[in-house]
Amino acid sequence: MNVFEQFFADCVGNWQSDRTYHYLTHQEIERSQTTFEVTPLTNDGKAQVLSDNAYQQLDNLEGLPGFNLGFYTISETGEEKRRNLNLMFVPKSEDGAILEGDYLRDRAYEEERPIISHFSFDSTNRELLMTTNYTRVVSVDSITLTNPSLRIRKILNYEKPSSGQPLQNVLLVGFGVEKKVT
């Protein structure tokens, strides 16, 4: 099993996350706890994610990482969020230690719709970087698997720039420590 495959194999299970969000637009800090349940997605589930995104059908579904992700979050103010979604990764190119491709979900986090994002995976430090262009923001989410039962999460939400302009105006910064519980 290569490093990319092992990363996703290690992500299967139940996780507990403690996060801190820094809202830079109104100088607020919020803490929350999230429980995740990550299970492998069947080939039929992967085909449905492709269909939901009007993505070309692929022949090698068995070899593509795909998951059902259920999570429950409660913030320190008592706000609760529960969600369940299906997602998958379609590698497109590899340059040394960096693998890049498409990250597809049947439901996005910021917007209730299927979405295709970009991912890159660095096998030297086991970091998965996912970039999603939403209507108003661009979310850059990093998961670094430090060992099979500990992940470090970093989330940056940028104001969506004009076409062709770089990401610059940070609206939210989030940090999390995620521990596997089973």
C-alpha positions in Angstrom: 0.0 0.0 0.0 1.5 3.4 -1.0 1.5 6.5 1.3 -1.7 8.0 -0.3 -3.6 4.7 0.1 -2.4 4.3 3.7 -3.4 7.9 4.5 -7.0 7.2 3.6 -7.0 3.7 5.2 -5.9 5.4 8.5 -8.7 7.9 8.2 -11.4 5.3 8.5 -12.9 5.1 11.9 -14.3 7.4 14.6 -12.6 10.7 15.4 -12.9 13.4 18.1 -11.9 16.9 17.1 -11.3 20.0 19.3 -11.3 23.1 17.1 -10.8 26.8 17.5 -12.1 29.2 14.8 -10.9 32.8 14.5 -13.4 35.1 12.7 -11.2 37.9 11.5 -14.2 40.0 10.1 -15.6 40.6 13.6 -12.8 39.6 16.0 -14.5 36.6 17.5 -13.0 33.3 18.6 -15.2 30.2 18.8 -14.4 26.7 20.2 -16.2 23.6 19.2 -16.0 19.8 19.5 -16.8 17.5 16.6 -17.2 13.8 16.4 -16.7 12.2 13.0 -17.6 8.7 11.7 -15.7 7.8 8.5 -16.6 4.7 6.6 -15.5 3.5 3.1 -17.8 4.3 0.3 -19.1 1.5 -1.9 -18.5 1.6 -5.7 -22.2 2.3 -6.1 -21.8 5.3 -3.7 -18.7 6.5 -5.7 -20.7 6.2 -8.9 -23.5 8.3 -7.4 -21.0 11.0 -6.3 -19.7 11.1 -9.9 -23.2 11.3 -11.2 -24.3 14.0 -8.7 -21.4 16.2 -9.9 -22.0 15.4 -13.6 -18.4 14.0 -13.6 -17.3 11.5 -16.3 -17.9 7.9 -15.2 -14.7 6.1 -14.3 -13.8 2.4 -14.7 -11.4 2.1 -11.7 -13.8 3.0 -8.8 -12.3 0.2 -6.6 -8.9 2.0 -6.6 -10.3 5.5 -5.8 -10.6 6.6 -2.2 -14.2 7.3 -1.2 -15.9 7.8 2.1 -19.2 8.4 3.9 -18.6 11.1 6.4 -21.0 11.7 9.3 -20.3 14.4 11.8 -21.8 16.2 14.7 -20.5 19.5 16.0 -21.4 21.5 19.1 -19.9 24.9 19.7 -19.2 26.4 23.1 -22.3 28.5 22.7 -24.4 25.4 22.2 -24.9 25.7 18.5 -25.2 22.2 16.9 -24.6 21.0 13.4 -25.1 17.5 12.1 -24.3 16.4 8.6 -23.7 13.3 6.5 -22.1 13.4 3.0 -20.3 11.2 0.5 -17.0 12.2 -0.9 -14.2 10.8 -3.1 -10.8 11.6 -4.6 -9.8 11.3 -8.2 -6.0 11.6 -8.7 -5.0 13.3 -12.0 -1.3 13.9 -11.9 1.8 13.2 -9.9 5.0 15.2 -9.6 7.5 13.6 -7.3 6.0 13.4 -3.8 2.9 15.6 -4.8 -0.3 13.9 -6.1 -3.1 16.2 -7.4 -6.6 15.7 -8.5 -10.3 16.3 -8.0 -12.1 16.1 -4.7 -15.8 15.5 -5.2 -18.7 15.7 -2.6 -22.4 15.1 -3.0 -23.0 18.0 -0.5 -20.6 20.9 0.2 -19.9 22.3 3.6 -20.7 25.9 2.9 -23.4 25.4 0.3 -26.0 22.7 0.0 -25.0 21.3 -3.4 -22.6 18.8 -5.0 -19.2 20.3 -5.6 -15.9 19.5 -7.3 -12.8 20.8 -5.6 -9.0 20.5 -6.0 -6.8 18.4 -3.8 -3.1 17.9 -3.5 -1.4 15.3 -1.3 2.2 15.5 -0.2 3.5 12.0 0.7 6.6 13.4 2.5 4.6 14.9 5.3 1.2 13.1 4.8 -0.6 16.4 4.2 -3.9 16.5 2.3 -4.7 20.0 1.0 -8.2 20.6 -0.3 -9.2 23.9 -2.1 -12.9 24.6 -2.6 -14.2 27.6 -4.6 -17.6 28.5 -3.1 -19.8 31.4 -4.3 -18.4 33.9 -1.8 -15.3 32.3 -0.3 -12.5 30.0 -1.1 -11.8 27.4 1.6 -8.3 25.9 1.9 -8.5 22.9 4.3 -5.4 21.0 5.4 -5.3 17.6 7.1 -1.9 16.4 8.3 -1.8 12.8 9.5 1.0 12.8 12.1 0.3 9.1 13.0 -2.6 6.7 12.4 -4.5 8.1 15.3 -3.7 11.8 15.3 -4.5 14.4 12.6 -3.8 18.2 12.7 -6.4 20.3 10.9 -6.0 23.8 9.5 -8.8 25.8 7.7 -8.4 29.1 5.9 -11.4 30.8 4.4 -10.6 33.6 2.0 -12.8 36.2 0.5 -13.3 35.0 -3.1 -11.0 37.2 -5.3 -11.8 38.5 -8.7 -10.9 36.0 -11.5 -7.2 35.6 -11.9 -6.3 37.4 -8.6 -4.5 35.6 -5.8 -6.1 34.6 -2.5 -5.5 37.5 -0.1 -8.2 38.6 2.3 -8.5 35.9 5.1 -12.0 35.8 6.7 -11.6 32.8 9.0 -8.8 30.7 10.4 -9.5 27.4 12.1 -7.2 24.9 13.9 -8.1 21.5 15.1 -6.6 18.5 16.8 -8.3 15.2 15.8 -7.8 12.0 17.7 -9.0 8.6 16.6 -11.2 7.0 19.2 -12.0 3.7 17.4 
